[in-house]
Amino acid sequence: MKIIYLIFISTLFLSCDEHFETKDLYGYYTSVNYRNTFDTLRFLPDGVYQRKIYNQSKKIVLEMHGKWLLINQHSLKIDSYFLNLDRDLVKFPELVNDTSMTITTNFEIRNRVIQFCVGYHDGENCYQKVK
């Protein structure tokens, strides 16, 4: 009985540990729960990302690209990043001038979808992969 219990506990811990390979992350990601903007990121195989941010009228307010790197099996580094935070970019267009930030964050799976967050608080300013 102890062996069955030990196997069950070991399987539980191993299955909860999320590991990603670079190829798992390729594709489109969209902002979650944004109201002022619609933010999209596309991670390409060559370590480059493309990004477009649209306002509420579906007009592009920022189009950019930069480099991304999977640091380990769950951490991501994004260079030349604009920290959107769902601010009103029509009312404050000068905000898009600050694209020099480097972000390091973790990927995780929520509701069977790959997701990462870049806000100041846990669970804020998140992006999820589009299937």
C-alpha positions as CSV (number, residue, x, y, z in Angstrom):
1,M,0.0,0.0,0.0
2,K,2.8,2.4,0.8
3,I,4.3,1.8,-2.7
4,I,1.0,2.7,-4.4
5,Y,0.7,5.9,-2.2
6,L,4.3,6.8,-3.0
7,I,3.8,6.3,-6.8
8,F,0.6,8.4,-6.7
9,I,2.3,11.3,-4.8
10,S,5.3,11.2,-7.2
11,T,3.1,11.3,-10.2
12,L,1.1,14.2,-8.8
13,F,4.2,16.3,-8.2
14,L,5.8,15.4,-11.6
15,S,2.6,16.2,-13.5
16,C,2.3,19.7,-11.9
17,D,5.7,20.8,-13.0
18,E,5.4,22.8,-16.2
19,H,8.3,22.7,-18.6
20,F,8.3,24.4,-22.0
21,E,10.5,24.1,-25.0
22,T,11.1,27.0,-27.3
23,K,8.9,25.5,-30.0
24,D,5.9,25.3,-27.6
25,L,5.9,29.1,-27.3
26,Y,5.8,30.0,-31.0
27,G,2.5,31.7,-32.0
28,Y,0.1,34.5,-31.2
29,Y,-0.7,35.8,-27.7
30,T,-3.5,38.2,-26.9
31,S,-4.1,40.4,-23.8
32,V,-6.5,39.1,-21.2
33,N,-9.2,41.4,-19.8
34,Y,-7.9,44.7,-21.4
35,R,-10.5,47.4,-21.9
36,N,-8.6,50.3,-23.4
37,T,-6.4,48.3,-25.9
38,F,-6.2,45.0,-27.7
39,D,-2.6,43.9,-27.4
40,T,-1.1,41.1,-29.5
41,L,2.3,39.4,-29.5
42,R,3.6,36.9,-31.9
43,F,6.7,34.8,-31.0
44,L,8.6,33.7,-34.0
45,P,11.1,30.8,-34.3
46,D,14.1,33.1,-34.9
47,G,13.9,34.6,-31.4
48,V,12.0,37.7,-32.7
49,Y,8.6,38.9,-31.6
50,Q,6.1,41.1,-33.5
51,R,3.7,43.2,-31.5
52,K,0.6,45.2,-32.4
53,I,-1.5,47.2,-30.0
54,Y,-4.9,48.5,-31.2
55,N,-7.1,51.1,-29.5
56,Q,-10.8,50.7,-28.9
57,S,-11.6,51.8,-32.5
58,K,-9.4,48.9,-33.8
59,K,-6.7,51.3,-35.0
60,I,-3.1,50.4,-34.6
61,V,-1.4,52.7,-32.0
62,L,1.8,50.8,-31.7
63,E,3.6,48.3,-34.0
64,M,7.0,47.0,-33.0
65,H,9.3,44.1,-32.8
66,G,12.1,42.9,-30.6
67,K,13.9,39.8,-29.3
68,W,12.7,37.1,-27.0
69,L,14.5,34.2,-25.3
70,L,13.4,31.2,-23.3
71,I,15.8,31.5,-20.3
72,N,15.0,28.1,-18.8
73,Q,12.1,25.7,-19.0
74,H,9.6,28.2,-17.9
75,S,11.1,31.7,-17.8
76,L,10.9,34.2,-20.7
77,K,13.0,37.3,-21.4
78,I,11.6,40.0,-23.8
79,D,13.8,42.8,-24.9
80,S,12.7,46.2,-26.2
81,Y,9.4,45.9,-24.6
82,F,6.6,48.4,-24.0
83,L,4.8,47.8,-20.7
84,N,1.2,48.5,-21.8
85,L,-0.8,48.0,-18.6
86,D,-3.9,48.7,-20.6
87,R,-3.5,52.4,-20.5
88,D,-5.4,54.7,-22.8
89,L,-2.9,55.2,-25.6
90,V,-5.2,57.6,-27.5
91,K,-5.5,59.9,-24.6
92,F,-1.8,59.5,-23.7
93,P,0.0,58.8,-27.0
94,E,3.4,59.8,-25.5
95,L,3.4,56.5,-23.5
96,V,4.3,54.5,-26.6
97,N,7.7,56.2,-26.8
98,D,9.1,54.0,-23.9
99,T,9.9,50.7,-25.6
100,S,13.3,50.2,-24.0
101,M,12.3,47.9,-21.1
102,T,13.4,44.3,-20.7
103,I,10.8,42.0,-19.1
104,T,11.5,38.6,-17.5
105,T,8.4,36.5,-16.6
106,N,7.3,33.0,-16.3
107,F,5.0,30.9,-18.6
108,E,2.3,28.8,-17.0
109,I,-0.7,26.9,-18.1
110,R,-4.1,28.2,-17.0
111,N,-7.3,26.6,-18.2
112,R,-5.2,24.4,-20.6
113,V,-3.8,27.5,-22.3
114,I,-0.2,28.8,-22.2
115,Q,-0.1,32.2,-20.4
116,F,2.3,34.7,-19.0
117,C,1.9,38.0,-17.1
118,V,4.0,41.1,-17.1
119,G,2.3,43.4,-14.6
120,Y,3.5,44.6,-11.2
121,H,1.1,42.3,-9.3
122,D,0.5,38.6,-9.7
123,G,-2.2,37.8,-12.3
124,E,-2.2,41.3,-13.9
125,N,-1.5,42.2,-17.5
126,C,-1.6,38.7,-18.7
127,Y,-1.4,37.3,-22.3
128,Q,-2.7,33.9,-23.4
129,K,-1.8,31.9,-26.4
130,V,-4.4,31.8,-29.2
131,K,-5.0,28.2,-30.3
